């Protein structure tokens, strides 16, 4: 069955329009910023190919120049949107400034060189190939360990890399071997291969986008399960996972690890005096303070109510006392201005003992020390081994 470039181009547009229309039904009306950009990229790419089809009706005339230049701008912008989606999904990607230069230069150079077929074809295809290579690079080496572990990255890498090679080939042929690529719809082997690949990689690329969106949705659901909604700290589920991992690491490498169980003093009185909204504001403020004081390797959590806990890595009793005092000083200074009343807390401290102690046992010792601190006047730290003020 002979392949017709015009038919392949129409199929490409139809596929793009169908997929960009179907994606909102799958993702919903309020997708994440990354999913929104990926979806918009498909719609803009469909508009670009439609502009190329229309430009063919006025070949080498001013509507051709206008529509094909617009198509180059839209194709470049769709690549930029995919890059932005990868930025959201995987963290900051390399070569962003270079990509932006190529995105802006592609349509400008194409429009200015429209009078010379070899120059405009070579310019547009080679610069778009450069854009695609940057996108291929952007799919690799995620900087965020919690996202991008799925194989969708490699599927997207393969699709973008194949299109980069074929687009560059069309650019080389159009610029230096014009007889092998005389016009956009030419039924040459390279052009037919590129158009078939465009349709195939479009489907596979859409699958990759859906897989990335699914991974993102799973991550958001997991965050809801392990995060306290009010403070943004870990909840009991998140605490058990993260603190347990930190404890095992400390036991394996035999370094000091301290646990602080913290209870906000007279919290019921705060709710009764200032109202529950003020109580929630106090909890949010204290959770934010714990985040600001957190060091690399530390674990913070809100266990419930007004009870918080902090696991301090590489911290003995003296270091834990210094952390407690610093936290109190910052709280005393900032609370009156932030929540308009004073706030204090009691702390129970426990230092890791031996290589076999469980997280539950460590928490029990710290909780017993907290009980002693509360019943000894509140507002200070008590260690599981010795009282300390």
Secondary structure, 3 states (H helix, E strand, C coil): CCCCHHHHHHHHHHHHHHHHHHHHHHHCCCCCHHHHHHHHHHHHHHHHHHHHHHHHHHCCCHHHHHHHHHHHHHHHHHHHHHHHHHHHHHCCCCCHHHHHHHHHHHHHHHHHCCCCHHHHHHHHHHHHHHHHHHHHHHCCCCCCCCCCCCCHHHHHHHHHHHHHHHHHHHHHHHHHCHHHCCCCCCCCHHHHHHHHHHHHHHHHHHHHHHHHHHHHHHHHHHHHHHECCCCCCECHHHHHHHHHHHHHHHHHHCCCEEEEEEEECCHHHHHHHHCHHHHHHHHHHHHHHHHHHCCCCCEEEEEECCEEEEEEECCCHHHHHHHHHHHHHHHHHHHHHHCCCCCCEEEEEEECCCCCCCHHHHHHHHHHHHHHHHCCCCCCEEECCCECC
